[in-house]
Amino acid sequence: MKRVAAITGVCGGIGRATAQVFNRAGWFVVGIDRSDKDVPAEDVHQFIHADISKVNAPHSIFEYIAVKQGRLDTLVNNAACQICKTIAETSAEEFDMIMACNVRSIFLSVKTALPLLRESQGSIVNISSVHAVATSVGIAAYAASKGALLALTRAMALEFGEMGIRCNAVLPGAVDTPMLHAGLGRGHVSGEDIQKKIRGLGKKHVLGRVGQPKEIGQTILFLADNERSSFMTGQSLVVDGGATARLSTE
């Protein structure tokens, strides 16, 4: 029987690529997204249209997976929202929305999926961000949410270890996705068009380029697979092309 992976935010850049990576590795992929447009149908075996930021969404999602598949081997918490505003410009409602989407949704999803994951002795992979450890001007709410997710990941690892459930986080850097394109308006890179901005941002990296979604997907698969990363839990893997390795004074 195929192992079952549930991937949230499956219609986005990293989510789509992750679904492809898991599918090609022989997993059964359940994709979850609040958008039902551009679903990667060739790589998602079962699609659930749901907004995980809604309090009641996880119950219906994982009840459906339990009924239809009867098991869950990994939960990839990838869906996220971003607001590119300074602290002074960010409203309380916007801050709460970011926290609900990026932190509360994962807390509720994991709570609800726990019986399935305990039965399979599965894994949880939370997608945080390098903004959790080194950030930029104009993205404070997002950075705060991703930092909170790291602490939540460690807490999950501690609480679920005796159940045989591993929990780790991936911290992607700049990856060529629609979210990166939207965020490039913050002005920390120059260029007349989006591709020039991406190339300019890439030059700031040790590897001289931004990442590709598939590269993050491969890291997620490594952490999800109980054979590949069986002795890892409570850890955070930075996948950023060396961006955070360089001193700002260099």
Buried (B, 14 or more C-beta within 10 A) or exposed (E): EEBBBBBBBBBBBBBBBBBBBBBEBEBBBBBBBBEEEEBBEEBBBBBBEBEBBBEEBBEEBBEBBBEEBEBBBBBBBBBBBBBBBEEEEBEEEBBEBBBBBBBBBBBBBBEBBBEBBBBBEBBBBBBBBBBBBBBBEBBBBBBBBBBBBBEBBBEBBEEBEEEBBBBBBBBBBBBBBEBBBEBBEBEBBEEEEBEEBBBBBBEBBEEEBBBBBBBBBBBBBBBBBBEEBEEBBBBBBBBBBEBBEEEEEE
